[in-house]
Amino acid sequence: MTWQQNIGYALAVTGGLELASHLLVGEHDAYERIAVQLLGRHGGGRWLRALCVPDRPELDAGLADVIDLRESPVRLNWRLLAAALQVPQAFRQPADDLAMLEIATSIAGPHRVNLRSALSALHPDDRRLAAAAVQEAALLTNDDGPAALV
C-alpha cells in the first residue's frame, strides 16, 4: 500500500490517534507531533478528518490547503490555520471544538491563544487532554525545538 492509500484507509476506518500516526510518518518536530496527537485524541480525530477532507461543510473553502496529502511526509500548514482562526466565520464549530483546535495550533504554530479562555471552553475530559499536551510541550528542551514552520 502507498502512503496515500494508508492515509485514505486511516480516514475511513481508524481512530483519531491512528490517523494522527499516519499523518506523522516522516520528519516532524516535537511540537507538531504533540499538536497532531492532541487533535487525534480529541473527538476521534474529528479535526484531523475535517482538515484532510477540506470540502466538508463545517470548514471554509480557504482551508483546502491546510493538510497537503500529495506529498510525503504530510505537512500541516500551521500558519494558514492560525490565519483562519483569526476569522471567526471560517469555522462552523461549537466553542469547545474550536478551542481545542486553537490550543493545538498554538502548540505547533504561530497562533496565540488565551489559554484560560480556551481551557474553560472545554469539557473536563478534553481539558485534561489539552493540559497534558500543553505540559508536554512546555517540558521540551531547545534540542527538541521547532523546525521551520510552513
Secondary structure, DSSP 8 states (H G I E B T S, - for coil): --HHHHHHHHHHHS-HHHHHHHHT-S---HHHHHHHHHHHHGGGGHHHHHHHSTTSTTB-GGGTTSEETTSSS-EE-HHHHHHHHTSGGGB---HHHHHHHHHHHHHHSS----HHHHHHHS-HHHHHHHHHHHHHHHT--GGG------
